[in-house]
Amino acid sequence: MVRLKDIAERAGVSIMTVSKVLRDAPDISANTKSRVRSLATEMGYVPHAMAAGLRTRATRLLGLVIPGVINPVYSRLIMALEDRAFDLGFDLFLTHTLEKPEREEFALRRLLARRVEGLFVIPVPRLGDTPRIYADLERLRTPVVILGPAPEFCQGFSRVATDELGASRDLTQHLISLGHRRIAFLAGHTVSPSAQARLDGHRRALRDAGIDHDDRLIFQAGTSIEDGFQAALELVRESLGATAIQAVNDLVAIGAVNALVSQGVRVPEDVSVAGFGNILTAEHARVPLTTAREPKFRLGVAAMEIMQRLLAGGPAESRTLRAEVIVRKSTAPPAVNTMI
């Protein structure tokens, strides 16, 4: 490893001079700076980030805590955050909670121990009192940006989110505009603010259209393709007269389409299906999926802008971005005498 002492010997200057050059101190001449920097590059010198952080109290580290990268919804969000962090000279530590509260607390405390300057977090949903780690983050005044709808215990932090209620309402309105009145909803976890917002948007659209809400058409379906497959099979077995299915996310919707096809039900000729999120697979699914396009990259950019304001010590207002309904081949007007 190349040391400051090695560069100083080659340049014929003191170690202190080399250190000042690399910190761009103003009391060193331009010629000396140019010569020392050229030598440092030629010799392959790499600054010791941890040592620099101890001197300046700025580690240039940010933490990102998400459920898991296996969910394709997060890919463009992570890309945007890492891209902006790179441009701003930050490194981004990524860790997974797997939606386990105890793992979330461990991950957050480990990131704090590494002296990250700020945190981006998708909280693990749960009921009850504020988890101790979030109370500690508020007490320590750690810059935190919540990604997505904030649970009750995160109301004190800035956040950036999609208008999930509005987007879900728009999706239901799209199905209603096609003529559907019996719309099944494959819901997510009951403690998830995101899943609840999407269910609330669906119900609001029905109410606005004067359609009576039937609780029998609400199925708990989780978040995965397998969850959607099983929920759709249950819907078929119960024969509730649905002509359309709206799912909490695209993975659940894709699972529902697979289940319907396995039962000889055509999509959209017999039953329409809509998802939420616009993951890459949605466009290339067995039946291209009508869905709500979440502005995932813009969410990441907006989150980093909020973080910059927090790191500068200023106020940072939360932001909510709109989602756009993308109509593809999985939705159509209901066929006469066809339903499940």
Buried (B, 14 or more C-beta within 10 A) or exposed (E): EBEBEBBBEBBEBEBEBBBBBBEEEEEBEEEBBEBBBEBBEEEEBEEEEEEBBEEEEEBBBBBBBBBEEEBBBBBBBBEBBBBBBEEEEBEBBBBBBEBEBEBBBBBBBEBBEEEBBBBBBBBBBBEEEBBEBBEBBBEEEBBBBBBBBBBEBBEEBBBBBBBBBBBBBBBBBBBBEBEBBBBBBBBBBEEBBBBBBBBBBBBBBBEEEEBEEBEEBBBBBBBBBBBBBBBBBBBBEBEBEBBBBBBBBBBBBBBBBBBBBEEEBEBBEBBBBBBBBBBEBBEEBEBBBBBBBBBBBBBBBBBBBBBBBBBEEEEBEBBBBBBEBBBBEBBBBBBEEEBB
